[in-house]
Amino acid sequence: MQRKSERIPLIDVLRGFAILGTLGTNIWIFAYLGDLTYLTTSSFSGWWSWDDLIRMFVLFLVNGKLLGLLTIIFGVGLEIKYQEALRKRRVWPGVYLWTVLFLFVEGLIHFIWVMEYDILMSYAVTAVVVAFIVKAGDRAINRALVIVGSWHILMIMLIFVSSWYGASQVDLNMESVSGLYANGTWIEQIQNRLDHFIYYRMEAIFIIPMNIFLFLVGVKLMRHHVFASNKSGFEKRQKLLYLGLFLGLPLNLLTFIPGGLFDIPVRYLFAPLLSLGYIGIWSWLIRFQKWSCLWRRFEDLGKMSLSSYVLQNVCASMIFYGWGIGLGGKLNSLQVITILVMLASLQLWLAPIILERFKMGPLEWIRKRAVRAISQK
């Protein structure tokens, strides 16, 4: 599946897979009208029904894992931009800051108009911090990995211990939110996001240390030639596969323990281990040339990941919210998964058509034009 391009195909494949994986998590928020209890086990005290078990199995595969993978790939992209700046003797971060500013603005618009749990604003803030850490050199990168990694682990452990003793059990009253998304207009939903801006941005702020850590992991992976197409690169990716299977997988199985105790550690601590495992899995999968057409579709999707991320959330809003088709709260897990597969298939079909005609996605085109205009000025 090699192409005559300076891009690394595996990275684009992983980015495309991660984008679809975020939909695998977000679609349950759309399908249950913003009710976050459907992403957790806090409302369960025993075994689930089959419908709940199916939903939790999908979330076991994607919740936090694909967000972690996307975060790592963002760090990979940052390192690629940094190395390009060095080769062309450009100031760093320089123009990259304008790219990040566009990402922040796009995330803000996406947050207001489409979905309150946007990740792009958090990535933009993270990218600015990491850009200066990378500029400071390898010693600064290693120091930052230790500091932010330790801080994040400490915070998760404090939350876990407090949950163990019942100190942080929060009763999420989601009825008013579900009612708004079931019966409210699009304008009323926008007003709700603006009225509760800080509340809805709390997770985006909380995960910034984790984001910094995973960005820097992506930087390290690039610098250690993990994505190289040679035998050494493949062997390094295989080690990530073993890490995911033998450490990440068992730890993430804790998500099936009801009561909510492991919800936070799994999503924000153990999930990234399985994210690294997914890198190894895809490195192994793309060796099967029989499916190269499918792998290229994931690759194309990864090349227009920003447009794809926004498109899938817009489509899900139209399908589930009251101002659209209004299917929210009316479907079982298998029906929700069917819609997930349909949306994923639509994007995999659409991406190569758009790239063949326009070379990049619409939001990527706007970003490129905007950054070029600003930087030239």
C-alpha positions as a Python dict, from the first residue, in 0.01 Angstrom:
ca = {
    (1, 'M'): (0, 0, 0),
    (2, 'Q'): (292, 232, -59),
    (3, 'R'): (224, 556, -243),
    (4, 'K'): (452, 809, -404),
    (5, 'S'): (411, 1065, -130),
    (6, 'E'): (612, 1218, 149),
    (7, 'R'): (334, 1121, 388),
    (8, 'I'): (359, 804, 594),
    (9, 'P'): (54, 593, 500),
    (10, 'L'): (29, 416, 836),
    (11, 'I'): (-6, 749, 1018),
    (12, 'D'): (-296, 853, 796),
    (13, 'V'): (-457, 511, 840),
    (14, 'L'): (-432, 543, 1218),
    (15, 'R'): (-571, 896, 1207),
    (16, 'G'): (-868, 783, 999),
    (17, 'F'): (-932, 489, 1232),
    (18, 'A'): (-911, 717, 1536),
    (19, 'I'): (-1160, 964, 1388),
    (20, 'L'): (-1415, 687, 1333),
    (21, 'G'): (-1338, 560, 1683),
    (22, 'T'): (-1431, 892, 1840),
    (23, 'L'): (-1769, 855, 1670),
    (24, 'G'): (-1791, 511, 1831),
    (25, 'T'): (-1789, 689, 2168),
    (26, 'N'): (-1978, 1007, 2081),
    (27, 'I'): (-2264, 831, 1908),
    (28, 'W'): (-2393, 705, 2242),
    (29, 'I'): (-2404, 1064, 2368),
    (30, 'F'): (-2608, 1160, 2062),
    (31, 'A'): (-2826, 848, 2074),
    (32, 'Y'): (-2916, 904, 2440),
    (33, 'L'): (-2960, 1279, 2406),
    (34, 'G'): (-2657, 1394, 2603),
    (35, 'D'): (-2706, 1151, 2892),
    (36, 'L'): (-2349, 1070, 3002),
    (37, 'T'): (-2462, 787, 3232),
    (38, 'Y'): (-2477, 568, 2922),
    (39, 'L'): (-2097, 595, 2895),
    (40, 'T'): (-2038, 486, 3254),
    (41, 'T'): (-2119, 200, 3489),
    (42, 'S'): (-2217, 420, 3784),
    (43, 'S'): (-2589, 345, 3745),
    (44, 'F'): (-2534, -32, 3751),
    (45, 'S'): (-2504, -242, 4066),
    (46, 'G'): (-2515, -585, 3901),
    (47, 'W'): (-2505, -753, 3565),
    (48, 'W'): (-2640, -573, 3261),
    (49, 'S'): (-2909, -664, 3018),
    (50, 'W'): (-2791, -782, 2676),
    (51, 'D'): (-2863, -437, 2534),
    (52, 'D'): (-2644, -270, 2796),
    (53, 'L'): (-2373, -533, 2759),
    (54, 'I'): (-2353, -477, 2382),
    (55, 'R'): (-2317, -102, 2435),
    (56, 'M'): (-2049, -150, 2699),
    (57, 'F'): (-1855, -389, 2474),
    (58, 'V'): (-1838, -125, 2202),
    (59, 'L'): (-1731, 134, 2459),
    (60, 'F'): (-1472, -111, 2592),
    (61, 'L'): (-1315, -110, 2245),
    (62, 'V'): (-1330, 264, 2177),
    (63, 'N'): (-1403, 479, 2483),
    (64, 'G'): (-1082, 667, 2561),
    (65, 'K'): (-876, 434, 2340),
    (66, 'L'): (-937, 608, 2011),
    (67, 'L'): (-924, 950, 2174),
    (68, 'G'): (-584, 848, 2312),
    (69, 'L'): (-474, 725, 1971),
    (70, 'L'): (-588, 1048, 1805),
    (71, 'T'): (-397, 1247, 2066),
    (72, 'I'): (-79, 1048, 2002),
    (73, 'I'): (-119, 1100, 1627),
    (74, 'F'): (-160, 1475, 1685),
    (75, 'G'): (179, 1463, 1856),
    (76, 'V'): (321, 1272, 1561),
    (77, 'G'): (191, 1542, 1329),
    (78, 'L'): (346, 1814, 1543),
    (79, 'E'): (685, 1644, 1526),
    (80, 'I'): (655, 1615, 1147),
    (81, 'K'): (583, 1989, 1126),
    (82, 'Y'): (876, 2063, 1357),
    (83, 'Q'): (1119, 1857, 1151),
    (84, 'E'): (992, 2025, 834),
    (85, 'A'): (1055, 2366, 990),
    (86, 'L'): (1410, 2262, 1078),
    (87, 'R'): (1480, 2137, 725),
    (88, 'K'): (1349, 2459, 568),
    (89, 'R'): (1518, 2673, 835),
    (90, 'R'): (1194, 2830, 943),
    (91, 'V'): (1122, 2985, 1282),
    (92, 'W'): (950, 2744, 1518),
    (93, 'P'): (672, 2746, 1622),
    (94, 'G'): (617, 3041, 1388),
    (95, 'V'): (344, 2969, 1132),
    (96, 'Y'): (242, 2658, 1327),
    (97, 'L'): (85, 2884, 1589),
    (98, 'W'): (-152, 3023, 1326),
    (99, 'T'): (-251, 2668, 1236),
    (100, 'V'): (-322, 2598, 1602),
    (101, 'L'): (-522, 2920, 1634),
    (102, 'F'): (-741, 2808, 1344),
    (103, 'L'): (-787, 2473, 1519),
    (104, 'F'): (-899, 2650, 1836),
    (105, 'V'): (-1147, 2871, 1649),
    (106, 'E'): (-1281, 2572, 1457),
    (107, 'G'): (-1319, 2385, 1785),
    (108, 'L'): (-1504, 2678, 1940),
    (109, 'I'): (-1746, 2695, 1648),
    (110, 'H'): (-1791, 2317, 1660),
    (111, 'F'): (-1857, 2337, 2034),
    (112, 'I'): (-2120, 2610, 1997),
    (113, 'W'): (-2297, 2486, 1687),
    (114, 'V'): (-2263, 2106, 1704),
    (115, 'M'): (-2138, 1932, 2018),
    (116, 'E'): (-2052, 2042, 2369),
    (117, 'Y'): (-1780, 1778, 2412),
    (118, 'D'): (-1551, 1905, 2135),
    (119, 'I'): (-1187, 1798, 2168),
    (120, 'L'): (-1026, 2040, 1923),
    (121, 'M'): (-1004, 2337, 2161),
    (122, 'S'): (-816, 2122, 2412),
    (123, 'Y'): (-583, 1996, 2138),
    (124, 'A'): (-511, 2352, 2028),
    (125, 'V'): (-408, 2461, 2378),
    (126, 'T'): (-201, 2145, 2417),
    (127, 'A'): (-28, 2200, 2082),
    (128, 'V'): (92, 2546, 2185),
    (129, 'V'): (245, 2411, 2506),
    (130, 'V'): (405, 2110, 2336),
    (131, 'A'): (541, 2321, 2048),
    (132, 'F'): (756, 2518, 2294),
    (133, 'I'): (856, 2205, 2487),
    (134, 'V'): (976, 2044, 2164),
    (135, 'K'): (1168, 2359, 2075),
    (136, 'A'): (1350, 2338, 2409),
    (137, 'G'): (1503, 2002, 2318),
    (138, 'D'): (1512, 1637, 2424),
    (139, 'R'): (1592, 1708, 2787),
    (140, 'A'): (1286, 1933, 2818),
    (141, 'I'): (1072, 1667, 2651),
    (142, 'N'): (1188, 1398, 2896),
    (143, 'R'): (1138, 1629, 3192),
    (144, 'A'): (789, 1723, 3076),
    (145, 'L'): (694, 1358, 3029),
    (146, 'V'): (787, 1285, 3390),
    (147, 'I'): (621, 1595, 3536),
    (148, 'V'): (289, 1594, 3350),
    (149, 'G'): (269, 1214, 3353),
    (150, 'S'): (318, 1202, 3730),
    (151, 'W'): (69, 1484, 3783),
    (152, 'H'): (-196, 1312, 3571),
    (153, 'I'): (-148, 976, 3743),
    (154, 'L'): (-168, 1145, 4084),
    (155, 'M'): (-494, 1318, 3994),
    (156, 'I'): (-651, 997, 3865),
    (157, 'M'): (-541, 808, 4174),
    (158, 'L'): (-685, 1074, 4405),
    (159, 'I'): (-1017, 1054, 4221),
    (160, 'F'): (-1007, 676, 4240),
    (161, 'V'): (-938, 671, 4613),
    (162, 'S'): (-1206, 928, 4684),
    (163, 'S'): (-1449, 723, 4475),
    (164, 'W'): (-1352, 414, 4669),
    (165, 'Y'): (-1464, 586, 4989),
    (166, 'G'): (-1769, 739, 4823),
    (167, 'A'): (-1644, 1098, 4849),
    (168, 'S'): (-1674, 1182, 4480),
    (169, 'Q'): (-1995, 1010, 4385),
    (170, 'V'): (-2185, 1262, 4175),
    (171, 'D'): (-2553, 1231, 4094),
    (172, 'L'): (-2576, 1335, 3732),
    (173, 'N'): (-2923, 1468, 3667),
    (174, 'M'): (-2941, 1437, 3292),
    (175, 'E'): (-3319, 1461, 3252),
    (176, 'S'): (-3321, 1832, 3170),
    (177, 'V'): (-3037, 1786, 2919),
    (178, 'S'): (-3212, 1493, 2750),
    (179, 'G'): (-3534, 1690, 2736),
    (180, 'L'): (-3356, 1980, 2568),
    (181, 'Y'): (-3204, 1758, 2299),
    (182, 'A'): (-3528, 1570, 2248),
    (183, 'N'): (-3761, 1870, 2220),
    (184, 'G'): (-3552, 2187, 2207),
    (185, 'T'): (-3462, 2380, 1896),
    (186, 'W'): (-3111, 2407, 1759),
    (187, 'I'): (-3091, 2768, 1883),
    (188, 'E'): (-3198, 2662, 2234),
    (189, 'Q'): (-2925, 2397, 2236),
    (190, 'I'): (-2668, 2657, 2132),
    (191, 'Q'): (-2786, 2885, 2412),
    (192, 'N'): (-2750, 2599, 2661),
    (193, 'R'): (-2389, 2541, 2558),
    (194, 'L'): (-2309, 2909, 2594),
    (195, 'D'): (-2486, 2935, 2931),
    (196, 'H'): (-2288, 2636, 3066),
    (197, 'F'): (-1965, 2699, 2878),
    (198, 'I'): (-1730, 2635, 3174),
    (199, 'Y'): (-1917, 2323, 3284),
    (200, 'Y'): (-1898, 2168, 2938),
    (201, 'R'): (-1529, 2259, 2904),
    (202, 'M'): (-1421, 2103, 3234),
    (203, 'E'): (-1312, 1774, 3079),
    (204, 'A'): (-1125, 1956, 2800),
    (205, 'I'): (-928, 2142, 3069),
    (206, 'F'): (-883, 1839, 3294),
    (207, 'I'): (-725, 1627, 3020),
    (208, 'I'): (-465, 1884, 2912),
    (209, 'P'): (-184, 1718, 3119),
    (210, 'M'): (-276, 1381, 2964),
    (211, 'N'): (-284, 1543, 2621),
    (212, 'I'): (60, 1694, 2672),
    (213, 'F'): (195, 1355, 2776),
    (214, 'L'): (41, 1174, 2478),
    (215, 'F'): (150, 1446, 2233),
    (216, 'L'): (504, 1398, 2358),
    (217, 'V'): (466, 1020, 2328),
    (218, 'G'): (382, 1080, 1962),
    (219, 'V'): (693, 1298, 1929),
    (220, 'K'): (904, 1023, 2085),
    (221, 'L'): (758, 757, 1857),
    (222, 'M'): (858, 962, 1554),
    (223, 'R'): (1207, 1029, 1685),
    (224, 'H'): (1259, 659, 1753),
    (225, 'H'): (1147, 577, 1397),
    (226, 'V'): (856, 362, 1514),
    (227, 'F'): (664, 438, 1192),
    (228, 'A'): (955, 352, 964),
    (229, 'S'): (866, 108, 685),
    (230, 'N'): (1171, -109, 749),
    (231, 'K'): (1207, -421, 965),
    (232, 'S'): (1321, -223, 1269),
    (233, 'G'): (1011, -5, 1258),
    (234, 'F'): (782, -306, 1230),
    (235, 'E'): (950, -477, 1526),
    (236, 'K'): (904, -164, 1738),
    (237, 'R'): (536, -151, 1646),
    (238, 'Q'): (504, -517, 1740),
    (239, 'K'): (629, -430, 2087),
    (240, 'L'): (347, -175, 2111),
    (241, 'L'): (106, -452, 2011),
    (242, 'Y'): (230, -672, 2295),
    (243, 'L'): (206, -379, 2538),
    (244, 'G'): (-156, -326, 2439),
    (245, 'L'): (-252, -693, 2450),
    (246, 'F'): (-77, -802, 2768),
    (247, 'L'): (-108, -486, 2977),
    (248, 'G'): (-362, -251, 2820),
    (249, 'L'): (-627, -515, 2744),
    (250, 'P'): (-648, -667, 3096),
    (251, 'L'): (-657, -324, 3261),
    (252, 'N'): (-931, -203, 3027),
    (253, 'L'): (-1142, -509, 3110),
    (254, 'L'): (-1202, -338, 3443),
    (255, 'T'): (-1462, -130, 3260),
    (256, 'F'): (-1701, -425, 3293),
    (257, 'I'): (-1704, -397, 3673),
    (258, 'P'): (-2027, -209, 3755),
    (259, 'G'): (-2055, 69, 4009),
    (260, 'G'): (-1848, 336, 3835),
    (261, 'L'): (-1532, 286, 4041),
    (262, 'F'): (-1310, 217, 3741),
    (263, 'D'): (-1475, 452, 3490),
    (264, 'I'): (-1220, 732, 3537),
    (265, 'P'): (-902, 518, 3560),
    (266, 'V'): (-1001, 318, 3251),
    (267, 'R'): (-1082, 619, 3033),
    (268, 'Y'): (-797, 846, 3139),
    (269, 'L'): (-519, 609, 3252),
    (270, 'F'): (-551, 258, 3108),
    (271, 'A'): (-709, 342, 2771),
    (272, 'P'): (-390, 498, 2622),
    (273, 'L'): (-208, 168, 2679),
    (274, 'L'): (-454, -1, 2448),
    (275, 'S'): (-419, 296, 2210),
    (276, 'L'): (-55, 199, 2164),
    (277, 'G'): (-166, -157, 2104),
    (278, 'Y'): (-390, -38, 1820),
    (279, 'I'): (-82, 104, 1647),
    (280, 'G'): (68, -245, 1650),
    (281, 'I'): (-256, -405, 1533),
    (282, 'W'): (-286, -174, 1233),
    (283, 'S'): (82, -219, 1150),
    (284, 'W'): (6, -591, 1123),
    (285, 'L'): (-326, -550, 938),
    (286, 'I'): (-200, -332, 654),
    (287, 'R'): (43, -604, 553),
    (288, 'F'): (-255, -793, 408),
    (289, 'Q'): (-254, -659, 53),
    (290, 'K'): (-586, -830, -18),
    (291, 'W'): (-757, -554, 178),
    (292, 'S'): (-539, -269, 48),
    (293, 'C'): (-842, -93, -102),
    (294, 'L'): (-1000, -69, 244),
    (295, 'W'): (-673, 45, 404),
    (296, 'R'): (-645, 323, 144),
    (297, 'R'): (-992, 443, 235),
    (298, 'F'): (-887, 475, 599),
    (299, 'E'): (-576, 654, 475),
    (300, 'D'): (-783, 900, 272),
    (301, 'L'): (-1013, 958, 567),
    (302, 'G'): (-708, 1037, 781),
    (303, 'K'): (-594, 1299, 530),
    (304, 'M'): (-916, 1495, 583),
    (305, 'S'): (-964, 1409, 949),
    (306, 'L'): (-1075, 1757, 1056),
    (307, 'S'): (-1357, 1768, 803),
    (308, 'S'): (-1453, 1408, 883),
    (309, 'Y'): (-1468, 1472, 1257),
    (310, 'V'): (-1705, 1764, 1215),
    (311, 'L'): (-1914, 1591, 947),
    (312, 'Q'): (-1981, 1281, 1155),
    (313, 'N'): (-2097, 1487, 1452),
    (314, 'V'): (-2321, 1704, 1234),
    (315, 'C'): (-2478, 1392, 1083),
    (316, 'A'): (-2529, 1233, 1425),
    (317, 'S'): (-2695, 1553, 1552),
    (318, 'M'): (-2936, 1552, 1258),
    (319, 'I'): (-3020, 1185, 1311),
    (320, 'F'): (-3078, 1184, 1687),
    (321, 'Y'): (-3176, 1533, 1804),
    (322, 'G'): (-3533, 1658, 1810),
    (323, 'W'): (-3477, 1933, 1553),
    (324, 'G'): (-3364, 1662, 1309),
    (325, 'I'): (-3501, 1312, 1257),
    (326, 'G'): (-3542, 1272, 1633),
    (327, 'L'): (-3429, 911, 1687),
    (328, 'G'): (-3259, 990, 2019),
    (329, 'G'): (-3371, 770, 2307),
    (330, 'K'): (-3579, 546, 2079),
    (331, 'L'): (-3326, 288, 1958),
    (332, 'N'): (-3162, -16, 2113),
    (333, 'S'): (-2788, -78, 2106),
    (334, 'L'): (-2785, -286, 1788),
    (335, 'Q'): (-2977, -14, 1603),
    (336, 'V'): (-2735, 251, 1727),
    (337, 'I'): (-2442, 36, 1613),
    (338, 'T'): (-2609, -1, 1272),
    (339, 'I'): (-2620, 378, 1238),
    (340, 'L'): (-2257, 395, 1352),
    (341, 'V'): (-2153, 151, 1079),
    (342, 'M'): (-2357, 342, 820),
    (343, 'L'): (-2196, 675, 911),
    (344, 'A'): (-1849, 518, 912),
    (345, 'S'): (-1914, 358, 572),
    (346, 'L'): (-2042, 688, 434),
    (347, 'Q'): (-1722, 864, 535),
    (348, 'L'): (-1498, 587, 401),
    (349, 'W'): (-1684, 608, 69),
    (350, 'L'): (-1685, 987, 56),
    (351, 'A'): (-1323, 1060, 152),
    (352, 'P'): (-1150, 926, -164),
    (353, 'I'): (-1407, 1099, -386),
    (354, 'I'): (-1339, 1436, -223),
    (355, 'L'): (-961, 1392, -230),
    (356, 'E'): (-962, 1286, -593),
    (357, 'R'): (-1145, 1604, -694),
    (358, 'F'): (-1021, 1861, -443),
    (359, 'K'): (-696, 1712, -300),
    (360, 'M'): (-804, 1794, 58),
    (361, 'G'): (-1113, 1824, 277),
    (362, 'P'): (-1310, 2151, 291),
    (363, 'L'): (-1199, 2250, 642),
    (364, 'E'): (-841, 2157, 559),
    (365, 'W'): (-865, 2381, 251),
    (366, 'I'): (-1002, 2673, 455),
    (367, 'R'): (-730, 2628, 716),
    (368, 'K'): (-455, 2616, 454),
    (369, 'R'): (-581, 2928, 277),
    (370, 'A'): (-630, 3118, 602),
    (371, 'V'): (-287, 3030, 743),
    (372, 'R'): (-117, 3106, 411),
    (373, 'A'): (-289, 3445, 386),
    (374, 'I'): (-197, 3537, 745),
    (375, 'S'): (162, 3416, 724),
    (376, 'Q'): (228, 3589, 391),
    (377, 'K'): (86, 3912, 528),
}
